[in-house]
Amino acid sequence: MARDSAIKTREEDYSAWYLDVIAHGDLLDEAPVRGCKVLKPHGFAIWEAIVRDLDARFKETGHVNAYFPLFIPMSFLSKEAEHVEGFAKECAVVTHHRLRSVTTEDGKQAVEPDPASKLEEPLIVRPTSETIIWHMYGRWIDSWRDLPVLINQWANVVRWEMKTRPFLRTAEFLWQEGHTAHATEDEALAEARQMLDVYASFAEQTLAVPVLKGTKSARERFAGAVDTYTIEAMMQNGWALQAGTSHFLGQNFAKAFDVTFQDADGKRDYVWATSWGVSTRLIGAVIMTHSDDDGLVLPPAVAPIQVVIIPVFKNKDKEVVMDAVNKLFAELKPHFRVKVDDRDNMRPGAKYFEWEQKGVPLRLEIGPRDVKKGQAFSKKRTGGGKFGIPFEGIEGHVREVLDGMQSDMLQVARDRQAAATYTFDSGSMDDFASLISSQPGFYRVPWGGDDDDEGRIKELTKATVRCFPFDEDSAEGLTCPLTGKPAAQWAVFARAY
Amino acid sequence: MARDSAIKTREEDYSAWYLDVIAHGDLLDEAPVRGCKVLKPHGFAIWEAIVRDLDARFKETGHVNAYFPLFIPMSFLSKEAEHVEGFAKECAVVTHHRLRSVTTEDGKQAVEPDPASKLEEPLIVRPTSETIIWHMYGRWIDSWRDLPVLINQWANVVRWEMKTRPFLRTAEFLWQEGHTAHATEDEALAEARQMLDVYASFAEQTLAVPVLKGTKSARERFAGAVDTYTIEAMMQNGWALQAGTSHFLGQNFAKAFDVTFQDADGKRDYVWATSWGVSTRLIGAVIMTHSDDDGLVLPPAVAPIQVVIIPVFKNKDKEVVMDAVNKLFAELKPHFRVKVDDRDNMRPGAKYFEWEQKGVPLRLEIGPRDVKKGQAFSKKRTGGGKFGIPFEGIEGHVREVLDGMQSDMLQVARDRQAAATYTFDSGSMDDFASLISSQPGFYRVPWGGDDDDEGRIKELTKATVRCFPFDEDSAEGLTCPLTGKPAAQWAVFARAY
C-alpha cells in the first residue's frame, strides 16, 4: 500500500511528522483552553497502561497512594525560596468562587466573576505538590515510628507554559508524584535512587525506551531539590527527552514547613525528603522512539489494542469466516487486548491502513482460505512480510510474536542510541556547535564548567547538560574542551525537548 | 475489650460518630484549603477498589476512558441556560496565570497575582464537564457512523460548597463522569437506564449497599437534564444518601453547542445525550451503611486490607510462629489483600484494636498453640466469637468467610432498609413531619404535588422527594395526603444528606 501522504516523513519535517502521527493515530485533540489538550480514548488508553504497570511497581516497593487538594494557598509557595522562584511565573491563580449574571452591551445574558466572592488569599492550582504535602506531613509526623512515609499521588497539575507541544509540554498534564519522608539522609538518598531505577526499568521493559541515568546539573535541578536524578531518552532525531526525575530534597521542605521528628534516642531533627515524578510526557517518548513514516508504532506492553482481527470474505463465506474469527477472539480475549474489526461499510485495505496508523502491533487477517489452512495470515506493525500463525495453540504463538516485538523494539532503540552517542573531548566550541547541529545525539564531554558556562553553551549551540551519567569513568586529568578548565566529571550534552 | 470511648456511639450523636469513625479509621484529614480534605492512604485505597471495579463494569458495557481539560472557558457555562443557573454560584474562577514578588509591610518577601497576567476570559475549574465535552463532540461527530460515542472520564471536580462533610460534600472531590452521544432518543434513554443499573449492581454487589432506583423530581433534577435517574441508599439513621445519578440530557447540550449528525438517509438532526456519575461520596455511603460503635466496618470487596495476620508469641516461640505466619502470608497473598502486622513495639491487643478501627474484615491470630493445632484463631469484624480456620486449604476457607461476610452485610443492610420503609397514605402534614422526625426512613407517599409543594414540605419537614421509584404500582385513584391533590405517582420522601 502506498504511504499516507497526509503524514509528513521524518526526513521532510520531523516536528510535523510528530504532530501528524498523533493526529492520524487519533491520540489527542486541541482543547478550547490555551495550552490544554484533550486525551482522546486511544491516547488515554496508553496512559492507562502506563499507570497500571507503574502503580504495581510503586506498590511492590512499598508505596501507597493518597490524594491531596488541587489548590495550594498562595502563601505556601513562598515558604521554600527556590521553589517559588521556579513556579511563580507559570501558575493558574484562583481568585473568586462565584459567577454572577450580567447583561452584555448587545443585550445578551453572560456571567462574570462576582466581586463579592473574591478570596482573601488566592489559591494556586498545583504545579506540583511538595508544599501542601509537607504541610500535611507536619501534622502526621512526630516520631521515628511514623517514618518512613512512602506516598504517591496520581493527579493533574498545571504549569502555564507559553510554548506547548502535544504530550511533551502542555499547560495541564497528568502525572504521578511520589513524596517520601525519612529519618536519615542515607535512607532518603537510597529512596531517590531506587525510584530512578524503577523508572528506568519501567521505561526499558514496558515502553521499550532505553534511558541514560544520571544527575542533573545545578542549573537543571528541580526548584527546591538538593539533587535531581534523571532518566534521559533519545528520540529518533537525536534529541534528548527528559523522561522522569527523582529528587533528593534534603531537609529543605521539612525546614520550610517545620517538620521534625523525635528519634529513638529522644533527639529531634528535621525529616529528610524525596519526590519523584513521571507524566503523560512518556507517551511522547514512546511515540518518538518507535513510530515510523506510516504512523504510530506502539510496544505491545502499552498498546491499547495489541491484536486486531480482520475478517476478509465475500458474502457466501461469511459464516465460516466469522465462526473462526469468533473462536479466535474468544481464545485470545482473556490474555490480550484484542479487537475484531467487523465493520461492514469498510474494505479490508482501509481497515489495515487505519490500524497501522493507530499502532496496533499485530494484525490477523482471516479469510476462507485461512480458515481452511487453519492459520491466520499475520502482519507485524514493525515490518517484515506476512506470515501464518496456526489457530492451534494461538495464545502461545501470539504471545511469542508480541514478546519478540517488545524486545526487538528495545534493541532497535538501544542500537540507535548507541550509534548516536559520541565523545567530544577535543575541538572548539564552533566544532561542537556544528557537530551537534549536523549530527544530533548524546555528546559525552569531560566537563569543567559552571552554571554560566552552561548558559553560554546553550546560547551558542542550543545544547544543554542532560546529566552527569552514573557509573562513568573518572574525568580526572582531562581538560574540558568547551571551557578550557580542568574536567571534574563526564557530562552528556544534547539538544532537548 | 472495652469500646474506645474516643468514638461517640451512633445513639449518642450520629454526626459525631461518623466523624469519629473516619478519624479513627485514618481515612481522611482536614486540608489547609477551605472545604477540601486530604484522602489518606487507607481512605484512598477504598476509592482505588471502587475505581477498579466500576471501571471494569464500564468497559464491559462498551465504554472507553478519555481526559478533558480541568479548565472550562467561562462563556461555555452560559451556553446552556439551566446549567449555568445550577453551577455559577459555586465555582472556582481562575483569573491570572502568574505571580509576582512583593515585599510586605513588615519587610517580608511574598507573592501576589501579577496584574499583567490577567486572563482575557476567566477560566472555571470544572464542576462537571458537559460543556467542554460537548464542545469537543461538536468537532468529532458529523455522521451516524461516528455514533454512539461512549466516553467516561475519571477526574477531580470543584464545587464551592459552603457547608462540607467528609466524603459527602467537599469543595473538591474525585468522581467519574460518563458522557455519551447517540443517534436516537430511545438509545440515549436506554443508555441512561443501563448505567443506573450498572451503578445499582455495583452498589449492591461490591459495596453491599442496597439502593432504591427511581426518577428525580423536576426540583432535584440535574441542571440541564430532561430526566435524572438516581440510586438512593439508606444510612443507619434512616436518612437517604443519593449515591449515583444518570441523566437523560435530551438534545439540550447538542443544541447549546450545535452538535448535529447526518443520519443514514442524509437528514441532519441534533445528537441525543446522557451523562452519569458517582464520586468519593460512595465511601461515605459505605461507612454509614456498615460501620458500628467500634469504628469502621468495610465489605471485603472494597477493604484495602481484607485479612490481617497477627503473630502472638513469647520470644522462645518466635521462630515457629513466624514460620507459620510467613507460610500463611505466602499462600494468601496471591488471592487477597493481606497484611502481616509484626510490629514488635506493640502488644497484640493494641493491634487488634487498631485493625478493628480500620475496618479490616478478617483477623487471623497465630500463636504457638495455633501452630500446633494447625489452625488460625480468627475473628470477623462484623462480630461473633473467635473460631478456628485450618491452615490446610486456607485460601478456600478465607474466601468462604469473606464471601459470607460480603453477602451477610448486604442482607443486614437490606433488612434495615426494608424495616425503615413506610407507606404514608393518610394523615396530616403535621403527622408526617412528626413521623419522619421521630422515625426517620423512606416514606412512600401517593404524590400529587408540584415544585412549590415540594419546597413547602421541605421547609416544614426537612424531607425531600428522593425519587419516584421505578416499578411501583399505580397511584391512580389515590389522594395525596400532603397536598390533597389527586395522586399522580408514588414518591419516596426522606431526610437526606
HADDOCK unambig.tbl for C-alpha pairs under 7 A between the chains (distance, minus, plus):
assign (segid A and resid 33 and name CA) (segid B and resid 71 and name CA) 7.00 0.50 0.50
assign (segid A and resid 33 and name CA) (segid B and resid 73 and name CA) 6.75 0.50 0.50
assign (segid A and resid 36 and name CA) (segid B and resid 69 and name CA) 6.37 0.50 0.50
assign (segid A and resid 37 and name CA) (segid B and resid 69 and name CA) 6.77 0.50 0.50
assign (segid A and resid 38 and name CA) (segid B and resid 67 and name CA) 5.89 0.50 0.50
assign (segid A and resid 38 and name CA) (segid B and resid 68 and name CA) 4.87 0.50 0.50
assign (segid A and resid 38 and name CA) (segid B and resid 69 and name CA) 6.39 0.50 0.50
assign (segid A and resid 39 and name CA) (segid B and resid 66 and name CA) 5.66 0.50 0.50
assign (segid A and resid 39 and name CA) (segid B and resid 67 and name CA) 4.94 0.50 0.50
assign (segid A and resid 39 and name CA) (segid B and resid 68 and name CA) 6.49 0.50 0.50
assign (segid A and resid 40 and name CA) (segid B and resid 66 and name CA) 5.21 0.50 0.50
assign (segid A and resid 40 and name CA) (segid B and resid 67 and name CA) 6.73 0.50 0.50
assign (segid A and resid 41 and name CA) (segid B and resid 64 and name CA) 6.12 0.50 0.50
assign (segid A and resid 41 and name CA) (segid B and resid 65 and name CA) 5.55 0.50 0.50
assign (segid A and resid 41 and name CA) (segid B and resid 66 and name CA) 4.63 0.50 0.50
assign (segid A and resid 44 and name CA) (segid B and resid 65 and name CA) 6.74 0.50 0.50
assign (segid A and resid 44 and name CA) (segid B and resid 66 and name CA) 5.35 0.50 0.50
assign (segid A and resid 44 and name CA) (segid B and resid 67 and name CA) 6.77 0.50 0.50
assign (segid A and resid 64 and name CA) (segid B and resid 41 and name CA) 6.11 0.50 0.50
assign (segid A and resid 65 and name CA) (segid B and resid 41 and name CA) 5.55 0.50 0.50
assign (segid A and resid 65 and name CA) (segid B and resid 44 and name CA) 6.74 0.50 0.50
assign (segid A and resid 66 and name CA) (segid B and resid 39 and name CA) 5.67 0.50 0.50
assign (segid A and resid 66 and name CA) (segid B and resid 40 and name CA) 5.22 0.50 0.50
assign (segid A and resid 66 and name CA) (segid B and resid 41 and name CA) 4.63 0.50 0.50
assign (segid A and resid 66 and name CA) (segid B and resid 44 and name CA) 5.35 0.50 0.50
assign (segid A and resid 67 and name CA) (segid B and resid 38 and name CA) 5.89 0.50 0.50
assign (segid A and resid 67 and name CA) (segid B and resid 39 and name CA) 4.94 0.50 0.50
assign (segid A and resid 67 and name CA) (segid B and resid 40 and name CA) 6.73 0.50 0.50
assign (segid A and resid 67 and name CA) (segid B and resid 44 and name CA) 6.77 0.50 0.50
assign (segid A and resid 68 and name CA) (segid B and resid 38 and name CA) 4.87 0.50 0.50
assign (segid A and resid 68 and name CA) (segid B and resid 39 and name CA) 6.50 0.50 0.50
assign (segid A and resid 69 and name CA) (segid B and resid 36 and name CA) 6.37 0.50 0.50
assign (segid A and resid 69 and name CA) (segid B and resid 37 and name CA) 6.77 0.50 0.50
assign (segid A and resid 69 and name CA) (segid B and resid 38 and name CA) 6.39 0.50 0.50
assign (segid A and resid 73 and name CA) (segid B and resid 33 and name CA) 6.75 0.50 0.50
assign (segid A and resid 78 and name CA) (segid B and resid 110 and name CA) 6.12 0.50 0.50
assign (segid A and resid 78 and name CA) (segid B and resid 111 and name CA) 6.95 0.50 0.50
assign (segid A and resid 88 and name CA) (segid B and resid 98 and name CA) 5.99 0.50 0.50
assign (segid A and resid 88 and name CA) (segid B and resid 99 and name CA) 5.00 0.50 0.50
assign (segid A and resid 88 and name CA) (segid B and resid 100 and name CA) 6.92 0.50 0.50
assign (segid A and resid 89 and name CA) (segid B and resid 98 and name CA) 4.76 0.50 0.50
assign (segid A and resid 89 and name CA) (segid B and resid 99 and name CA) 5.76 0.50 0.50
assign (segid A and resid 90 and name CA) (segid B and resid 97 and name CA) 6.09 0.50 0.50
assign (segid A and resid 90 and name CA) (segid B and resid 98 and name CA) 5.27 0.50 0.50
assign (segid A and resid 91 and name CA) (segid B and resid 97 and name CA) 5.11 0.50 0.50
assign (segid A and resid 91 and name CA) (segid B and resid 98 and name CA) 5.30 0.50 0.50
assign (segid A and resid 92 and name CA) (segid B and resid 94 and name CA) 6.32 0.50 0.50
assign (segid A and resid 92 and name CA) (segid B and resid 96 and name CA) 6.03 0.50 0.50
assign (segid A and resid 92 and name CA) (segid B and resid 97 and name CA) 4.46 0.50 0.50
assign (segid A and resid 92 and name CA) (segid B and resid 98 and name CA) 6.69 0.50 0.50
assign (segid A and resid 93 and name CA) (segid B and resid 94 and name CA) 5.30 0.50 0.50
assign (segid A and resid 93 and name CA) (segid B and resid 95 and name CA) 6.21 0.50 0.50
assign (segid A and resid 93 and name CA) (segid B and resid 96 and name CA) 5.15 0.50 0.50
assign (segid A and resid 93 and name CA) (segid B and resid 97 and name CA) 5.86 0.50 0.50
assign (segid A and resid 93 and name CA) (segid B and resid 113 and name CA) 6.96 0.50 0.50
assign (segid A and resid 94 and name CA) (segid B and resid 92 and name CA) 6.34 0.50 0.50
assign (segid A and resid 94 and name CA) (segid B and resid 93 and name CA) 5.29 0.50 0.50
assign (segid A and resid 94 and name CA) (segid B and resid 94 and name CA) 4.14 0.50 0.50
assign (segid A and resid 94 and name CA) (segid B and resid 95 and name CA) 6.22 0.50 0.50
assign (segid A and resid 95 and name CA) (segid B and resid 93 and name CA) 6.20 0.50 0.50
assign (segid A and resid 95 and name CA) (segid B and resid 94 and name CA) 6.22 0.50 0.50
assign (segid A and resid 95 and name CA) (segid B and resid 95 and name CA) 6.41 0.50 0.50
assign (segid A and resid 96 and name CA) (segid B and resid 92 and name CA) 6.04 0.50 0.50
assign (segid A and resid 96 and name CA) (segid B and resid 93 and name CA) 5.15 0.50 0.50
assign (segid A and resid 97 and name CA) (segid B and resid 90 and name CA) 6.11 0.50 0.50
assign (segid A and resid 97 and name CA) (segid B and resid 91 and name CA) 5.12 0.50 0.50
assign (segid A and resid 97 and name CA) (segid B and resid 92 and name CA) 4.45 0.50 0.50
assign (segid A and resid 97 and name CA) (segid B and resid 93 and name CA) 5.86 0.50 0.50
assign (segid A and resid 97 and name CA) (segid B and resid 160 and name CA) 6.47 0.50 0.50
assign (segid A and resid 98 and name CA) (segid B and resid 88 and name CA) 6.00 0.50 0.50
assign (segid A and resid 98 and name CA) (segid B and resid 89 and name CA) 4.77 0.50 0.50
assign (segid A and resid 98 and name CA) (segid B and resid 90 and name CA) 5.27 0.50 0.50
assign (segid A and resid 98 and name CA) (segid B and resid 91 and name CA) 5.29 0.50 0.50
assign (segid A and resid 98 and name CA) (segid B and resid 92 and name CA) 6.68 0.50 0.50
assign (segid A and resid 99 and name CA) (segid B and resid 88 and name CA) 5.01 0.50 0.50
assign (segid A and resid 99 and name CA) (segid B and resid 89 and name CA) 5.78 0.50 0.50
assign (segid A and resid 100 and name CA) (segid B and resid 88 and name CA) 6.93 0.50 0.50
assign (segid A and resid 110 and name CA) (segid B and resid 78 and name CA) 6.11 0.50 0.50
assign (segid A and resid 111 and name CA) (segid B and resid 78 and name CA) 6.93 0.50 0.50
assign (segid A and resid 113 and name CA) (segid B and resid 93 and name CA) 6.98 0.50 0.50
assign (segid A and resid 160 and name CA) (segid B and resid 97 and name CA) 6.46 0.50 0.50
